[in-house]
Amino acid sequence: MAVTDSGQDVEAKAEVGGCSVSLSDRLAQAEPPAVGRPCSINVLLGVLLETDADALRLALSVRKGDRGRLSSPTISKILAEEGHDVGAQSITKHRSGACRCGIIRETNPA
């Protein structure tokens, strides 16, 4: 049930193709738009040599506060020296799962 501005309970359904569809059904069936730029870390991992991609994954996986963790600006600087333009903020977002591929992982768990 939904509540109107006047406080009355009403059935939350919409007419779609002559059928009554609930909000929960519509949300479950909705596809997120494929907009925005892809995660730059994910793109880079796809083009690096396997050994370099593994090394980057390892560097990104060290948890905050753990010994041996490289800061996002340090990783960004190293990547820039190798000819890859990936900002520290992109690295931080990727590490926290707040990047585009993190959003994809949340909605489509592997």
PALUM-115885 format. One record per atom (N, C-alpha, C): x, y, z. Coordinates in pm, whole numbers. Example, Ala and Ser with C-alpha at 12.3 -4.5 7.8 and 13.67 -1.06 7.14 Angstrom:
2
{{1319 -569 780}}
{{1230 -450 780}}
{{1320 -330 780}}
{{1285 -225 708}}
{{1367 -106 714}}
{{1290 3 787}}
end
This chain:
110
{{83 -119 0}}
{{0 0 0}}
{{87 125 0}}
{{40 227 -64}}
{{108 356 -65}}
{{21 457 8}}
{{80 564 49}}
{{8 668 121}}
{{10 793 35}}
{{-106 855 19}}
{{-116 978 -58}}
{{-82 1096 32}}
{{-76 1216 -26}}
{{-49 1336 52}}
{{-153 1358 160}}
{{-276 1310 136}}
{{-382 1327 235}}
{{-376 1220 343}}
{{-282 1124 330}}
{{-267 1021 432}}
{{-348 896 405}}
{{-419 889 293}}
{{-500 772 262}}
{{-413 662 202}}
{{-443 537 238}}
{{-375 423 177}}
{{-434 398 40}}
{{-348 379 -58}}
{{-393 346 -193}}
{{-305 233 -244}}
{{-356 156 -336}}
{{-279 48 -397}}
{{-179 110 -494}}
{{-48 80 -476}}
{{58 138 -559}}
{{80 51 -681}}
{{0 71 -783}}
{{14 -4 -906}}
{{-1 90 -1023}}
{{63 56 -1132}}
{{54 136 -1253}}
{{3 48 -1365}}
{{-67 109 -1458}}
{{-113 36 -1575}}
{{-1 31 -1677}}
{{45 -88 -1711}}
{{149 -106 -1811}}
{{98 -209 -1910}}
{{74 -166 -2031}}
{{26 -257 -2136}}
{{-106 -322 -2100}}
{{-193 -250 -2030}}
{{-323 -303 -1994}}
{{-322 -389 -1868}}
{{-203 -414 -1811}}
{{-191 -495 -1689}}
{{-151 -406 -1573}}
{{-198 -440 -1456}}
{{-163 -367 -1336}}
{{-33 -424 -1280}}
{{70 -338 -1266}}
{{202 -381 -1221}}
{{239 -304 -1095}}
{{285 -376 -993}}
{{322 -310 -867}}
{{457 -241 -880}}
{{482 -148 -791}}
{{608 -76 -788}}
{{725 -173 -769}}
{{709 -269 -679}}
{{818 -364 -655}}
{{849 -445 -780}}
{{747 -484 -856}}
{{770 -556 -981}}
{{841 -469 -1083}}
{{799 -345 -1094}}
{{860 -254 -1190}}
{{1006 -228 -1155}}
{{1037 -208 -1026}}
{{1175 -185 -985}}
{{1261 -309 -1009}}
{{1204 -427 -983}}
{{1278 -552 -1003}}
{{1309 -576 -1150}}
{{1222 -530 -1238}}
{{1238 -553 -1381}}
{{1316 -442 -1452}}
{{1338 -330 -1384}}
{{1404 -216 -1446}}
{{1552 -245 -1471}}
{{1602 -197 -1582}}
{{1743 -211 -1619}}
{{1810 -76 -1600}}
{{1924 -72 -1529}}
{{1992 57 -1515}}
{{2048 103 -1649}}
{{2047 233 -1674}}
{{2100 283 -1801}}
{{2252 263 -1807}}
{{2301 234 -1924}}
{{2444 216 -1944}}
{{2505 350 -1983}}
{{2516 438 -1886}}
{{2572 571 -1911}}
{{2695 589 -1825}}
{{2771 688 -1857}}
{{2889 718 -1779}}
{{3011 648 -1833}}
{{3123 691 -1784}}
{{3250 634 -1828}}
{{3280 508 -1749}}
{{3345 412 -1811}}
{{3381 291 -1738}}
{{3489 321 -1634}}
{{3504 234 -1538}}
{{3607 248 -1436}}
{{3744 243 -1504}}
{{3826 345 -1482}}
{{3955 352 -1550}}
{{4051 242 -1502}}
{{4037 199 -1378}}
{{4121 89 -1328}}
{{4083 -40 -1401}}
{{3954 -65 -1413}}
{{3907 -185 -1481}}
{{3953 -187 -1627}}
{{3946 -71 -1693}}
{{3992 -61 -1832}}
{{4141 -90 -1838}}
{{4218 -29 -1747}}
{{4363 -50 -1746}}
{{4399 -196 -1720}}
{{4330 -259 -1626}}
{{4357 -400 -1597}}
{{4336 -487 -1721}}
{{4247 -445 -1808}}
{{4218 -521 -1929}}
{{4323 -509 -2038}}
{{4409 -407 -2029}}
{{4510 -387 -2133}}
{{4652 -415 -2086}}
{{4673 -426 -1957}}
{{4807 -453 -1904}}
{{4848 -598 -1932}}
{{4978 -620 -1935}}
{{5028 -757 -1938}}
{{4979 -827 -1812}}
{{4960 -955 -1818}}
{{4903 -1030 -1706}}
{{4983 -1009 -1576}}
{{5114 -1011 -1586}}
{{5195 -994 -1464}}
{{5178 -854 -1405}}
{{5169 -752 -1492}}
{{5149 -616 -1444}}
{{5008 -599 -1386}}
{{4909 -658 -1451}}
{{4772 -651 -1399}}
{{4763 -719 -1263}}
{{4829 -833 -1247}}
{{4830 -903 -1117}}
{{4897 -818 -1011}}
{{5007 -751 -1047}}
{{5078 -666 -952}}
{{4990 -547 -910}}
{{4918 -490 -1006}}
{{4829 -378 -974}}
{{4714 -425 -885}}
{{4655 -539 -919}}
{{4547 -594 -835}}
{{4596 -616 -691}}
{{4717 -669 -678}}
{{4773 -693 -546}}
{{4793 -562 -470}}
{{4848 -461 -538}}
{{4869 -331 -474}}
{{4736 -269 -431}}
{{4633 -286 -512}}
{{4502 -230 -479}}
{{4432 -305 -367}}
{{4469 -430 -347}}
{{4397 -514 -251}}
{{4445 -500 -107}}
{{4561 -437 -86}}
{{4611 -421 51}}
{{4517 -328 126}}
{{4466 -375 239}}
{{4365 -300 315}}
{{4424 -178 385}}
{{4341 -80 402}}
{{4379 43 472}}
{{4431 7 610}}
{{4545 61 646}}
{{4603 34 777}}
{{4699 -84 779}}
{{4695 -166 674}}
{{4786 -281 667}}
{{4924 -235 620}}
{{5024 -302 671}}
{{5162 -273 632}}
{{5179 -302 483}}
{{5250 -215 415}}
{{5276 -234 273}}
{{5173 -171 181}}
{{5071 -108 237}}
{{4970 -43 152}}
{{5028 83 89}}
{{5015 92 -42}}
{{5055 213 -114}}
{{4935 306 -120}}
{{4959 434 -103}}
{{4849 531 -111}}
{{4801 540 -256}}
{{4679 586 -272}}
{{4624 606 -406}}
{{4707 705 -487}}
{{4753 818 -426}}
{{4839 909 -504}}
{{4971 843 -547}}
{{5027 757 -463}}
{{5151 688 -499}}
{{5127 595 -618}}
{{5019 519 -613}}
{{4987 429 -725}}
{{4961 510 -852}}
{{4889 620 -839}}
{{4861 707 -954}}
{{4991 759 -1015}}
{{5085 800 -931}}
{{5214 851 -978}}
{{5292 742 -1052}}
{{5296 622 -996}}
{{5366 510 -1060}}
{{5303 479 -1195}}
{{5170 476 -1199}}
{{5101 448 -1326}}
{{5131 557 -1429}}
{{5133 684 -1385}}
{{5163 795 -1475}}
{{5305 782 -1531}}
{{5399 740 -1446}}
{{5537 721 -1492}}
{{5547 609 -1596}}
{{5449 519 -1594}}
{{5444 410 -1692}}
{{5358 445 -1814}}
{{5306 570 -1815}}
{{5229 616 -1929}}
{{5079 596 -1918}}
{{5029 567 -1797}}
{{4885 543 -1777}}
{{4827 657 -1693}}
{{4726 723 -1746}}
{{4665 838 -1680}}
{{4545 793 -1596}}
{{4571 760 -1470}}
{{4465 720 -1377}}
{{4483 803 -1251}}
{{4382 882 -1219}}
{{4391 971 -1104}}
{{4376 898 -971}}
{{4429 960 -867}}
{{4422 903 -732}}
{{4278 881 -688}}
{{4190 973 -725}}
{{4049 958 -686}}
{{3987 835 -751}}
{{4023 807 -875}}
{{3972 687 -942}}
{{4020 562 -870}}
{{4144 563 -826}}
{{4199 449 -753}}
{{4127 431 -620}}
{{4106 540 -549}}
{{4034 535 -421}}
{{3893 482 -440}}
{{3824 531 -542}}
{{3687 483 -569}}
{{3687 335 -601}}
{{3784 290 -682}}
{{3790 148 -718}}
{{3815 63 -593}}
{{3907 107 -510}}
{{3939 32 -388}}
{{3818 18 -296}}
{{3735 120 -290}}
{{3620 117 -200}}
{{3496 54 -263}}
{{3503 23 -393}}
{{3388 -33 -462}}
{{3288 71 -505}}
{{3327 199 -500}}
{{3237 308 -538}}
{{3251 348 -684}}
{{3333 276 -758}}
{{3353 306 -900}}
{{3243 239 -983}}
{{3250 260 -1112}}
{{3150 203 -1204}}
{{3146 50 -1196}}
{{3263 -15 -1191}}
{{3259 -162 -1184}}
{{3215 -208 -1046}}
{{3233 -124 -943}}
{{3180 -156 -810}}
{{3029 -155 -810}}
{{2970 -60 -882}}
{{2825 -53 -895}}
{{2775 -176 -970}}
{{2848 -215 -1073}}
{{2810 -334 -1150}}
{{2820 -458 -1062}}
{{2926 -469 -980}}
{{2941 -584 -890}}
{{2824 -591 -792}}
{{2779 -477 -740}}
{{2667 -476 -644}}
{{2539 -525 -708}}
{{2510 -481 -829}}
{{2383 -516 -892}}
{{2387 -651 -960}}
{{2507 -698 -996}}
{{2522 -828 -1063}}
{{2631 -908 -994}}
{{2606 -958 -872}}
{{2712 -1030 -802}}
{{2757 -1152 -880}}
{{2887 -1175 -878}}
{{2943 -1288 -953}}
{{2927 -1418 -876}}
end
